[in-house]
């Protein structure tokens, strides 16, 4: 009888612990669909001139997760080469905003020098794009001045 009672008590305790753990966890799921992930910027077109620039040998990456995107030049590991943005993704539009330099020791200062953004095809700390293509392997974004081509890693 004691063994049977112990098994019931042990099961009850285990179920209680699991229920408490599940109740205390806040699950946050991303609803970004195919946008989530690690993207390599491979080409940039200038819309006004029709010019194209191959940047596939450069290490410009955009990493999307939840409501943040990290834009980085992986060839350099200096703080001003990693930028953080919040973003909004709605249907075929994308807005990057609230740009900061990834520099934790100095409080992730806001981007004030737009030339830090331009190497990545971003013209302002609050930039809007049209999503022209988005699949499991490629993405094409168009701003008012540029078209950006990405390959998913």
DSSP file (Angstrom, degrees, kcal/mol; ACC not computed):
  #  RESIDUE AA STRUCTURE BP1 BP2  ACC     N-H-->O    O-->H-N    N-H-->O    O-->H-N    TCO  KAPPA ALPHA  PHI   PSI    X-CA   Y-CA   Z-CA
    1    1 A X     >        0   0    0      0, 0.0     4,-2.1     0, 0.0     5,-0.2   0.000 360.0 360.0 360.0 -39.1    0.0    0.0    0.0
    2    2 A X  H  >  +     0   0    0      2,-0.2     4,-2.5     1,-0.2     5,-0.2   0.885 360.0  51.8 -65.3 -38.4    2.8    2.4    0.8
    3    3 A X  H  > S+     0   0    0      2,-0.2     4,-2.4     1,-0.2    -1,-0.2   0.925 110.4  48.4 -63.6 -44.7    4.5    1.8   -2.6
    4    4 A X  H  > S+     0   0    0      2,-0.2     4,-1.9     1,-0.2    -2,-0.2   0.904 112.8  47.8 -62.5 -42.5    1.2    2.6   -4.4
    5    5 A X  H  X S+     0   0    0     -4,-2.1     4,-2.4     2,-0.2    -1,-0.2   0.889 110.5  52.2 -64.8 -40.9    0.7    5.8   -2.4
    6    6 A X  H  X S+     0   0    0     -4,-2.5     4,-3.0     2,-0.2     5,-0.2   0.911 108.1  51.2 -63.0 -42.4    4.3    6.9   -3.0
    7    7 A X  H  X S+     0   0    0     -4,-2.4     4,-2.5     2,-0.2    -2,-0.2   0.906 111.1  47.9 -61.7 -42.3    3.8    6.4   -6.8
    8    8 A X  H  X S+     0   0    0     -4,-1.9     4,-2.5     2,-0.2    -1,-0.2   0.924 114.4  46.4 -63.7 -43.9    0.6    8.5   -6.7
    9    9 A X  H  X S+     0   0    0     -4,-2.4     4,-2.6     2,-0.2    -2,-0.2   0.913 112.8  49.4 -64.8 -43.8    2.4   11.2   -4.7
   10   10 A X  H  X S+     0   0    0     -4,-3.0     4,-2.4     2,-0.2    -2,-0.2   0.914 113.1  47.0 -63.2 -43.1    5.4   11.2   -6.9
   11   11 A X  H  X S+     0   0    0     -4,-2.5     4,-2.7    -5,-0.2     5,-0.2   0.917 111.7  50.6 -64.1 -43.3    3.3   11.5  -10.0
   12   12 A X  H  X S+     0   0    0     -4,-2.5     4,-2.3     1,-0.2    -2,-0.2   0.916 111.9  47.9 -61.0 -43.5    1.2   14.3   -8.5
   13   13 A X  H  X S+     0   0    0     -4,-2.6     4,-2.6     2,-0.2    -2,-0.2   0.914 112.1  49.4 -63.5 -43.3    4.4   16.2   -7.6
   14   14 A X  H  X S+     0   0    0     -4,-2.4     4,-2.4     2,-0.2    -2,-0.2   0.923 112.4  47.0 -62.9 -45.1    5.9   15.7  -11.1
   15   15 A X  H  X S+     0   0    0     -4,-2.7     4,-2.5     1,-0.2    -1,-0.2   0.905 112.5  50.8 -63.7 -40.7    2.7   16.9  -12.8
   16   16 A X  H  X S+     0   0    0     -4,-2.3     4,-2.5    -5,-0.2    -2,-0.2   0.920 110.2  48.6 -62.7 -44.4    2.6   19.9  -10.4
   17   17 A X  H  X S+     0   0    0     -4,-2.6     4,-2.6     2,-0.2    -2,-0.2   0.932 112.5  48.1 -62.7 -45.5    6.2   20.8  -11.2
   18   18 A X  H  X S+     0   0    0     -4,-2.4     4,-2.6     1,-0.2     5,-0.2   0.913 112.1  49.9 -61.5 -42.8    5.6   20.6  -14.9
   19   19 A X  H  X S+     0   0    0     -4,-2.5     4,-2.3     2,-0.2    -1,-0.2   0.909 111.8  47.9 -63.3 -42.2    2.5   22.6  -14.7
   20   20 A X  H  X S+     0   0    0     -4,-2.5     4,-1.8     2,-0.2    -2,-0.2   0.909 112.2  49.1 -65.2 -41.8    4.2   25.3  -12.6
   21   21 A X  H  X S+     0   0    0     -4,-2.6     4,-1.1     1,-0.2    -2,-0.2   0.936 113.3  46.7 -63.2 -45.6    7.1   25.5  -15.0
   22   22 A X  H  < S+     0   0    0     -4,-2.6     3,-0.3     1,-0.2    -2,-0.2   0.877 112.2  50.6 -64.9 -37.5    4.8   25.7  -18.0
   23   23 A X  H  < S+     0   0    0     -4,-2.3    -1,-0.2     1,-0.2    -2,-0.2   0.818 111.0  48.8 -70.2 -29.8    2.7   28.4  -16.4
   24   24 A X  H  < S+     0   0    0     -4,-1.8     2,-0.3    -5,-0.2    -1,-0.2   0.645  94.6  89.1 -86.7 -13.5    5.8   30.5  -15.5
   25   25 A X     <  -     0   0    0     -4,-1.1     2,-0.7    -3,-0.3    -4,-0.0  -0.645  63.7-152.9 -85.5 138.7    7.3   30.3  -19.0
   26   26 A X        -     0   0    0     -2,-0.3     2,-0.4     2,-0.0    -3,-0.1  -0.928  12.8-153.3-109.7 107.7    6.4   33.0  -21.4
   27   27 A X        -     0   0    0     -2,-0.7     2,-0.6     2,-0.0    -2,-0.0  -0.675   8.0-166.4 -83.8 129.7    6.7   31.6  -24.9
   28   28 A X        -     0   0    0     -2,-0.4     2,-0.4     2,-0.0    -2,-0.0  -0.938   5.5-168.1-119.9 108.8    7.4   34.1  -27.5
   29   29 A X        -     0   0    0     -2,-0.6     2,-0.3     2,-0.0    -2,-0.0  -0.777  18.4-128.5-100.1 139.2    7.0   32.9  -31.1
   30   30 A X        -     0   0    0     -2,-0.4     3,-0.2     1,-0.1    37,-0.0  -0.645  13.6-167.0 -82.5 140.4    8.2   34.8  -34.1
   31   31 A X        +     0   0    0     -2,-0.3    -1,-0.1     1,-0.1    -2,-0.0  -0.090  56.6 110.7-115.1  33.1    5.6   35.4  -36.8
   32   32 A X    >   -     0   0    0      1,-0.2     3,-1.9     2,-0.1    -1,-0.1   0.527  55.9-167.8 -86.4  -6.2    8.1   36.6  -39.4
   33   33 A X  G >   -     0   0    0      1,-0.3     3,-1.0    -3,-0.2    -1,-0.2  -0.291  68.5  -1.8  58.4-131.6    7.8   33.5  -41.6
   34   34 A X  G 3  S+     0   0    0      1,-0.2    -1,-0.3   100,-0.1   101,-0.1   0.634 123.0  74.4 -69.0 -14.6   10.4   33.2  -44.3
   35   35 A X  G <  S+     0   0    0     -3,-1.9    29,-0.3    99,-0.1    -1,-0.2   0.873  74.7  95.3 -67.4 -36.8   12.0   36.5  -43.2
   36   36 A X    <   +     0   0    0     -3,-1.0     2,-0.3    -4,-0.1    29,-0.2  -0.214  67.4  49.4 -56.6 142.1   13.6   35.0  -40.0
   37   37 A X  E    S-A   64   0A   0     27,-2.1    27,-2.9     2,-0.1     2,-0.5  -0.836  92.3 -43.9 130.3-163.9   17.1   33.8  -40.4
   38   38 A X  E     -A   63   0A   0     -2,-0.3   115,-3.1    25,-0.2     2,-0.4  -0.936  51.3-170.8-115.7 116.2   20.6   34.8  -41.6
   39   39 A X  E     -AB  62 152A   0     23,-3.2    23,-2.7    -2,-0.5     2,-0.5  -0.900  14.4-146.8-117.9 136.4   20.8   36.6  -44.9
   40   40 A X  E     -AB  61 151A   0    111,-3.1   111,-2.2    -2,-0.4     2,-0.6  -0.887  18.2-133.9-101.0 123.0   23.9   37.5  -47.0
   41   41 A X  E     + B   0 150A   0     19,-2.7    19,-0.4    -2,-0.5   109,-0.2  -0.667  33.8 167.7 -74.5 119.5   23.7   40.7  -49.0
   42   42 A X  E     +     0   0A   0    107,-2.8    13,-2.0    -2,-0.6    14,-0.9   0.669  55.0  11.9-112.4 -21.9   25.0   39.7  -52.5
   43   43 A X  E     -CB  54 149A   0    106,-1.3   106,-2.7    11,-0.3     2,-0.4  -0.994  51.5-158.3-157.4 152.2   24.1   42.6  -54.8
   44   44 A X  E     -CB  53 148A   0      9,-2.3     9,-2.7    -2,-0.3     2,-0.4  -0.994   9.5-161.5-134.7 125.9   22.9   46.2  -54.8
   45   45 A X  E     -CB  52 147A   0    102,-2.8   102,-2.1    -2,-0.4     2,-0.7  -0.880  15.2-138.8-104.6 138.9   21.2   48.0  -57.7
   46   46 A X  E  >  - B   0 146A   0      5,-2.7     4,-2.2    -2,-0.4     5,-0.5  -0.883  13.0-157.0 -93.2 117.6   20.9   51.7  -57.9
   47   47 A X  T  4 S+     0   0    0     98,-2.4    -1,-0.1    -2,-0.7    99,-0.1   0.858  85.8  54.4 -67.4 -37.7   17.4   52.5  -59.3
   48   48 A X  T  4 S+     0   0    0     97,-0.5    -1,-0.2     1,-0.2    98,-0.1   0.832 123.6  24.3 -69.6 -31.5   18.1   55.9  -60.7
   49   49 A X  T  4 S-     0   0    0     -3,-0.3    -2,-0.2     2,-0.1    -1,-0.2   0.615  96.8-125.3-107.8 -16.0   21.1   54.8  -62.9
   50   50 A X     <  +     0   0    0     -4,-2.2    -3,-0.2     1,-0.3    -2,-0.1   0.527  59.9 148.6  80.0   5.2   20.3   51.1  -63.4
   51   51 A X        -     0   0    0     -5,-0.5    -5,-2.7    -6,-0.1     2,-0.4  -0.352  32.5-154.8 -72.8 154.4   23.8   50.3  -62.1
   52   52 A X  E     -C   45   0A   0     -7,-0.2     2,-0.5    -3,-0.1    -7,-0.2  -0.986   6.0-161.5-132.9 142.6   24.5   47.1  -60.2
   53   53 A X  E     -C   44   0A   0     -9,-2.7    -9,-2.3    -2,-0.4     2,-0.6  -0.981  13.9-142.4-127.8 119.8   27.2   46.4  -57.6
   54   54 A X  E     +C   43   0A   0     -2,-0.5   -11,-0.3   -11,-0.2     3,-0.1  -0.709  27.9 164.9 -81.1 118.2   28.2   42.8  -56.7
   55   55 A X    >   +     0   0    0    -13,-2.0     3,-1.3    -2,-0.6     5,-0.4   0.091  38.0 116.3-117.4  20.1   28.9   42.5  -53.0
   56   56 A X  T 3  S+     0   0    0    -14,-0.9    -1,-0.1     1,-0.3   -13,-0.1   0.753  75.0  53.9 -64.9 -24.1   28.8   38.7  -52.8
   57   57 A X  T 3  S+     0   0    0    -15,-0.2    -1,-0.3    -3,-0.1     2,-0.1   0.646  96.1  84.1 -83.8 -14.4   32.5   38.6  -51.8
   58   58 A X  S <  S-     0   0    0     -3,-1.3     2,-0.4   -17,-0.2    -3,-0.1  -0.414  84.4-125.0 -80.3 164.4   31.9   41.0  -48.9
   59   59 A X        +     0   0    0     -2,-0.1    15,-3.2   -19,-0.1     2,-0.7  -0.426  50.7 149.1-111.2  56.8   30.6   39.7  -45.6
   60   60 A X  E     + D   0  73A   0    -19,-0.4   -19,-2.7    -5,-0.4     2,-0.4  -0.822  21.9 177.2 -92.5 117.8   27.5   41.9  -45.2
   61   61 A X  E     -AD  40  72A   0     11,-3.0    11,-2.9    -2,-0.7     2,-0.5  -0.940  24.1-160.3-127.2 144.7   24.9   40.0  -43.3
   62   62 A X  E     -AD  39  71A   0    -23,-2.7   -23,-3.2    -2,-0.4     2,-0.5  -0.993  11.5-164.5-119.6 125.5   21.4   40.7  -41.9
   63   63 A X  E     -AD  38  70A   0      7,-2.8     7,-2.2    -2,-0.5     2,-0.4  -0.953   6.2-163.6-116.1 117.7   20.1   38.5  -39.1
   64   64 A X  E     +AD  37  69A   0    -27,-2.9   -27,-2.1    -2,-0.5     2,-0.3  -0.834  18.8 154.9-104.3 132.5   16.4   38.6  -38.4
   65   65 A X  E >   - D   0  68A   0      3,-2.4     3,-2.6    -2,-0.4     2,-0.3  -0.897  63.3 -41.5-158.4 131.6   14.7   37.3  -35.3
   66   66 A X  T 3  S-     0   0    0     -2,-0.3   -35,-0.1     1,-0.3   -37,-0.0  -0.351 123.6 -24.0  51.6-108.7   11.5   38.2  -33.6
   67   67 A X  T 3  S+     0   0    0     -2,-0.3    20,-1.3    -3,-0.1     2,-0.4   0.173 122.0  81.6-116.9  16.7   11.4   42.0  -33.8
   68   68 A X  E <   -DE  65  86A   0     -3,-2.6    -3,-2.4    18,-0.2     2,-0.4  -0.925  51.9-166.4-123.1 148.1   15.1   42.8  -34.2
   69   69 A X  E     -DE  64  85A   0     16,-2.3    16,-2.2    -2,-0.4     2,-0.5  -1.000   8.6-155.2-128.9 134.3   17.5   42.7  -37.1
   70   70 A X  E     -DE  63  84A   0     -7,-2.2    -7,-2.8    -2,-0.4     2,-0.5  -0.943   8.2-164.2-106.6 125.0   21.3   42.8  -36.7
   71   71 A X  E     +DE  62  83A   0     12,-2.8    12,-3.2    -2,-0.5     2,-0.3  -0.948  21.4 167.8-111.6 125.1   23.1   44.2  -39.7
   72   72 A X  E     -DE  61  82A   0    -11,-2.9   -11,-3.0    -2,-0.5     2,-0.8  -0.979  43.5-138.5-144.8 149.5   26.9   43.4  -39.7
   73   73 A X  E >   -D   60   0A   0      8,-1.6     3,-1.6    -2,-0.3   -13,-0.2  -0.922  22.8-165.2-100.7 102.4   30.0   43.4  -41.7
   74   74 A X  T 3  S+     0   0    0    -15,-3.2   -14,-0.1    -2,-0.8    -1,-0.1   0.553  80.4  72.6 -72.0  -7.3   31.5   40.1  -40.6
   75   75 A X  T 3  S+     0   0    0    -16,-0.3     2,-0.4     1,-0.1    -1,-0.3   0.745 102.4  45.5 -75.2 -21.9   34.9   41.0  -42.1
   76   76 A X    <   -     0   0    0     -3,-1.6    -3,-0.2   -17,-0.2    -1,-0.1  -0.966  63.3-163.3-122.5 136.7   35.3   43.5  -39.2
   77   77 A X        +     0   0    0     -2,-0.4     2,-0.3    -5,-0.1    -3,-0.1  -0.184  50.2 123.6-110.4  39.7   34.6   42.7  -35.5
   78   78 A X  S >  S-     0   0    0      1,-0.1     3,-2.0    25,-0.0     4,-0.2  -0.737  71.2-115.7 -98.7 151.1   34.5   46.4  -34.4
   79   79 A X  G >  S+     0   0    0     -2,-0.3     3,-1.7     1,-0.3    23,-0.5   0.851 111.2  57.5 -55.7 -39.9   31.4   47.8  -32.6
   80   80 A X  G 3  S+     0   0    0      1,-0.3    -1,-0.3    21,-0.1    23,-0.1   0.444  97.0  65.1 -77.2   5.9   30.5   50.3  -35.3
   81   81 A X  G <  S+     0   0    0     -3,-2.0    -8,-1.6    21,-0.2     2,-0.5   0.417  93.0  68.3-101.6  -1.0   30.3   47.5  -37.9
   82   82 A X  E <   -E   72   0A   0     -3,-1.7    20,-3.1    -4,-0.2     2,-0.4  -0.982  66.6-174.4-119.9 122.5   27.3   45.9  -36.1
   83   83 A X  E     -EF  71 101A   0    -12,-3.2   -12,-2.8    -2,-0.5     2,-0.4  -0.902  11.8-150.1-119.2 145.3   24.0   47.7  -36.1
   84   84 A X  E     +EF  70 100A   0     16,-3.2    16,-2.6    -2,-0.4     2,-0.3  -0.927  18.0 175.2-114.8 137.3   20.7   46.9  -34.4
   85   85 A X  E     -E   69   0A   0    -16,-2.2   -16,-2.3    -2,-0.4     2,-0.3  -0.975  26.9-136.1-134.3 149.5   17.3   47.8  -35.7
   86   86 A X  E     -EF  68  97A   0     11,-2.7    11,-2.6    -2,-0.3     2,-0.3  -0.698  35.2-164.9 -87.2 158.4   13.7   47.2  -34.7
   87   87 A X  E     - F   0  96A   0    -20,-1.3     2,-0.4    -2,-0.3     9,-0.2  -0.993  23.3-148.4-147.7 157.4   11.6   46.3  -37.6
   88   88 A X  E     - F   0  95A   0      7,-2.2     7,-2.5    -2,-0.3     2,-0.5  -0.994  13.2-167.4-122.4 130.1    8.0   46.0  -38.8
   89   89 A X  E     + F   0  94A   0     -2,-0.4     2,-0.4     5,-0.2     5,-0.2  -0.962  14.8 165.4-121.5 113.3    7.1   43.4  -41.4
   90   90 A X  E >   - F   0  93A   0      3,-2.1     3,-2.8    -2,-0.5     2,-0.1  -0.965  60.5 -59.6-134.5 117.4    3.6   43.7  -42.9
   91   91 A X  T 3  S-     0   0    0     -2,-0.4     0, 0.0     1,-0.3     0, 0.0  -0.281 122.9 -12.2  50.7-112.4    2.6   41.9  -46.1
   92   92 A X  T 3  S+     0   0    0     -2,-0.1    39,-3.1    -3,-0.1     2,-0.3   0.113 120.8  87.5-106.2  22.8    5.0   43.1  -48.7
   93   93 A X  E <   -FG  90 130A   0     -3,-2.8    -3,-2.1    37,-0.2     2,-0.4  -0.901  50.5-170.7-122.0 153.3    6.5   46.0  -46.7
   94   94 A X  E     -FG  89 129A   0     35,-2.4    35,-3.3    -2,-0.3     2,-0.5  -0.995   2.4-166.8-142.5 130.5    9.3   46.2  -44.3
   95   95 A X  E     -FG  88 128A   0     -7,-2.5    -7,-2.2    -2,-0.4     2,-0.5  -0.982   2.7-164.6-122.3 124.9   10.3   49.1  -42.0
   96   96 A X  E     +FG  87 127A   0     31,-3.0    31,-2.1    -2,-0.5     2,-0.3  -0.913  27.5 152.7-102.0 133.1   13.7   49.3  -40.2
   97   97 A X  E     +F   86   0A   0    -11,-2.6   -11,-2.7    -2,-0.5    29,-0.2  -0.937  37.9  48.4-151.9 171.4   13.8   51.9  -37.5
   98   98 A X  E    S-     0   0A   0     -2,-0.3     2,-0.2   -13,-0.2    -1,-0.2   0.949  71.4-161.0  58.9  54.4   15.4   52.8  -34.1
   99   99 A X  E     +     0   0A   0     26,-0.6    12,-2.1   -14,-0.1     2,-0.3  -0.473  14.9 174.4 -74.0 132.3   19.0   52.2  -35.4
  100  100 A X  E     -FH  84 110A   0    -16,-2.6   -16,-3.2    10,-0.3     2,-0.4  -0.968  34.0-116.0-135.1 151.5   21.7   51.6  -32.8
  101  101 A X  E     -F   83   0A   0      8,-3.1     2,-1.6    -2,-0.3   -18,-0.2  -0.745  34.7-119.7 -82.4 132.4   25.3   50.7  -32.9
  102  102 A X        +     0   0    0    -20,-3.1   -20,-0.2   -23,-0.5   -21,-0.2  -0.585  66.8 131.2 -76.5  90.5   25.9   47.4  -31.2
  103  103 A X    > > +     0   0    0     -2,-1.6     5,-2.2     1,-0.1     3,-1.5  -0.627  29.1 178.8-143.6  75.4   28.2   48.6  -28.4
  104  104 A X  G > 5S+     0   0    0      1,-0.3     3,-2.0     3,-0.2    -1,-0.1   0.845  77.5  59.1 -53.6 -44.1   27.0   47.3  -25.1
  105  105 A X  G 3 5S+     0   0    0      1,-0.3    -1,-0.3     2,-0.1    -2,-0.0   0.801 113.1  41.2 -59.1 -25.4   29.8   48.8  -22.9
  106  106 A X  G < 5S-     0   0    0     -3,-1.5    -1,-0.3     3,-0.0    -2,-0.2   0.154 124.9 -98.3-108.2  18.6   28.7   52.2  -24.1
  107  107 A X  T < 5 -     0   0    0     -3,-2.0    -3,-0.2     1,-0.2    -2,-0.1   0.710  59.4 -79.9  80.9  21.2   24.9   51.6  -24.0
  108  108 A X      < -     0   0    0     -5,-2.2    -1,-0.2     1,-0.1    -6,-0.1   0.965  62.1-142.0  48.6  68.9   24.3   50.8  -27.7
  109  109 A X        -     0   0    0     -6,-0.2    -8,-3.1    -9,-0.1    -1,-0.1  -0.226  17.8-100.3 -63.4 149.3   24.3   54.5  -28.9
  110  110 A X  B     -H  100   0A   0    -10,-0.3     2,-0.4     1,-0.1   -10,-0.3  -0.334  42.1-100.1 -65.4 150.0   21.8   55.5  -31.6
  111  111 A X        +     0   0    0    -12,-2.1   -12,-0.1     1,-0.2    -1,-0.1  -0.599  49.6 161.0 -72.9 123.9   23.2   55.9  -35.1
  112  112 A X        +     0   0    0     -2,-0.4     2,-0.8     1,-0.2    -1,-0.2   0.617  60.3  69.1-112.9 -26.0   23.9   59.5  -35.9
  113  113 A X    >   -     0   0    0      1,-0.1     3,-1.8     2,-0.0     4,-0.3  -0.851  64.4-164.1 -99.7 105.4   26.2   59.1  -38.8
  114  114 A X  T >> S+     0   0    0     -2,-0.8     4,-1.6     1,-0.3     3,-1.2   0.678  81.3  77.0 -67.0 -16.1   24.2   57.7  -41.8
  115  115 A X  H 3> S+     0   0    0      1,-0.3     4,-0.7     2,-0.2    -1,-0.3   0.780  85.7  63.6 -64.4 -23.0   27.4   56.7  -43.6
  116  116 A X  H <4 S+     0   0    0     -3,-1.8    -1,-0.3     1,-0.2    -2,-0.2   0.800 107.6  42.8 -65.4 -28.2   27.5   53.7  -41.2
  117  117 A X  H X4>S+     0   0    0     -3,-1.2     3,-1.8    -4,-0.3     5,-1.4   0.815  98.5  72.0 -84.9 -33.9   24.2   52.5  -42.7
  118  118 A X  H ><5S+     0   0    0     -4,-1.6     3,-1.8     1,-0.3    -2,-0.1   0.769  84.6  65.2 -63.5 -30.4   24.9   53.1  -46.4
  119  119 A X  T 3<5S+     0   0    0     -4,-0.7    -1,-0.3     1,-0.3    -2,-0.1   0.774 105.2  48.4 -61.6 -24.0   27.4   50.2  -46.8
  120  120 A X  T < 5S-     0   0    0     -3,-1.8    -1,-0.3     2,-0.2    -2,-0.2   0.337 125.6-100.5 -96.4   4.6   24.5   47.9  -46.1
  121  121 A X  T < 5S+     0   0    0     -3,-1.8     2,-0.5     1,-0.3    -3,-0.2   0.721  83.4 128.0  83.7  21.7   22.1   49.6  -48.6
  122  122 A X      < -     0   0    0     -5,-1.4    -1,-0.3    -8,-0.1    -2,-0.2  -0.951  37.8-172.0-114.5 127.6   20.3   51.5  -45.9
  123  123 A X        +     0   0    0     -2,-0.5     2,-0.3     1,-0.1    -5,-0.1   0.681  66.3  15.8 -94.9 -19.7   19.9   55.3  -46.4
  124  124 A X  S    S-     0   0    0     -7,-0.1     3,-0.2   -28,-0.1    -1,-0.1  -0.978  75.2-107.8-150.9 161.3   18.4   56.4  -43.1
  125  125 A X  S    S+     0   0    0     -2,-0.3   -26,-0.6     1,-0.3     2,-0.4   0.595 119.4  46.4 -67.7  -8.8   17.9   55.2  -39.5
  126  126 A X  S    S+     0   0    0    -29,-0.2     2,-0.4   -28,-0.1    -1,-0.3  -0.824  84.1 168.4-131.4  92.5   14.2   54.8  -40.4
  127  127 A X  E     -G   96   0A   0    -31,-2.1   -31,-3.0    -2,-0.4     2,-0.4  -0.844  21.8-154.1-115.3 141.9   14.1   53.0  -43.7
  128  128 A X  E     -G   95   0A   0     -2,-0.4     2,-0.3   -33,-0.2    16,-0.3  -0.931  13.0-174.7-117.0 139.9   11.2   51.5  -45.6
  129  129 A X  E     -G   94   0A   0    -35,-3.3   -35,-2.4    -2,-0.4     2,-0.5  -0.942  22.5-136.1-129.6 150.9   11.4   48.7  -48.2
  130  130 A X  E     -GI  93 142A   0     12,-2.8    12,-2.5    -2,-0.3     2,-0.9  -0.912  26.3-131.5 -97.9 133.6    9.1   46.9  -50.5
  131  131 A X  E     + I   0 141A   0    -39,-3.1    10,-0.2    -2,-0.5     3,-0.1  -0.782  30.3 174.0 -87.4 107.7    9.6   43.1  -50.4
  132  132 A X  E     +     0   0A   0      8,-2.3     2,-0.3    -2,-0.9    -1,-0.2   0.810  69.4   6.0 -84.3 -31.9    9.8   42.1  -54.1
  133  133 A X  E     + I   0 140A   0      7,-1.4     7,-2.4     2,-0.0    -1,-0.3  -0.986  59.3 171.6-151.4 142.2   10.7   38.5  -53.4
  134  134 A X  E     + I   0 139A   0     -2,-0.3     5,-0.2     5,-0.2     2,-0.2  -0.810  18.8 143.6-154.8 109.7   11.0   36.4  -50.3
  135  135 A X        -     0   0    0      3,-2.9    -2,-0.0    -2,-0.3    17,-0.0  -0.640  66.3 -81.9-130.0-171.2   11.5   32.6  -50.5
  136  136 A X  S    S+     0   0    0     -2,-0.2     3,-0.1     1,-0.2     0, 0.0   0.604 127.6  25.0 -71.2 -10.3   13.4   30.1  -48.4
  137  137 A X  S    S+     0   0    0      1,-0.3    15,-2.4    14,-0.1     2,-0.3   0.585 120.5  36.5-129.8 -19.1   16.6   30.9  -50.3
  138  138 A X  E     - J   0 151A   0     13,-0.2    -3,-2.9   -99,-0.0     2,-0.3  -0.977  48.8-172.3-141.8 155.3   16.4   34.5  -51.7
  139  139 A X  E     -IJ 134 150A   0     11,-1.6    11,-2.7    -2,-0.3     2,-0.4  -0.996   4.5-165.8-143.2 138.8   15.0   37.9  -50.8
  140  140 A X  E     -IJ 133 149A   0     -7,-2.4    -8,-2.3    -2,-0.3    -7,-1.4  -0.989   9.8-173.4-127.2 122.4   14.8   41.1  -52.8
  141  141 A X  E     -IJ 131 148A   0      7,-2.3     7,-3.5    -2,-0.4     2,-0.5  -0.916   5.7-160.6-114.7 141.1   14.1   44.4  -51.0
  142  142 A X  E     -IJ 130 147A   0    -12,-2.5   -12,-2.8    -2,-0.4     5,-0.2  -0.982   8.8-179.6-124.7 124.8   13.5   47.7  -52.8
  143  143 A X        -     0   0    0      3,-3.0   -14,-0.1    -2,-0.5   -21,-0.0  -0.315  53.5 -84.1 -99.0-168.7   13.8   51.1  -51.1
  144  144 A X  S    S+     0   0    0    -16,-0.3     3,-0.1     1,-0.2   -15,-0.1   0.709 127.6  19.2 -71.2 -18.2   13.2   54.5  -52.8
  145  145 A X  S    S+     0   0    0      1,-0.2   -98,-2.4   -98,-0.1   -97,-0.5   0.622 121.9  42.2-123.5 -21.7   16.8   54.4  -54.2
  146  146 A X  E     -B   46   0A   0   -100,-0.2    -3,-3.0   -99,-0.1     2,-0.5  -0.893  53.0-146.8-133.7 156.6   18.1   50.9  -54.1
  147  147 A X  E     -BJ  45 142A   0   -102,-2.1  -102,-2.8    -2,-0.3     2,-0.4  -0.998  23.5-158.2-119.6 126.8   17.3   47.2  -54.8
  148  148 A X  E     -BJ  44 141A   0     -7,-3.5    -7,-2.3    -2,-0.5     2,-0.4  -0.889   2.1-157.3-110.9 133.2   19.0   44.8  -52.4
  149  149 A X  E     -BJ  43 140A   0   -106,-2.7  -107,-2.8    -2,-0.4  -106,-1.3  -0.925  14.3-175.8-112.2 133.0   19.5   41.1  -53.2
  150  150 A X  E     -BJ  41 139A   0    -11,-2.7   -11,-1.6    -2,-0.4     2,-0.4  -0.914  17.7-153.6-127.8 151.8   20.0   38.5  -50.5
  151  151 A X  E     -BJ  40 138A   0   -111,-2.2  -111,-3.1    -2,-0.3     2,-0.3  -0.991  27.0-123.6-120.7 133.6   20.8   34.8  -50.3
  152  152 A X  E      B   39   0A   0    -15,-2.4  -113,-0.2    -2,-0.4  -115,-0.0  -0.574 360.0 360.0 -79.4 136.9   19.7   32.9  -47.2
  153  153 A X              0   0    0   -115,-3.1    -1,-0.1    -2,-0.3  -114,-0.1   0.417 360.0 360.0 -93.2 360.0   22.4   31.1  -45.3
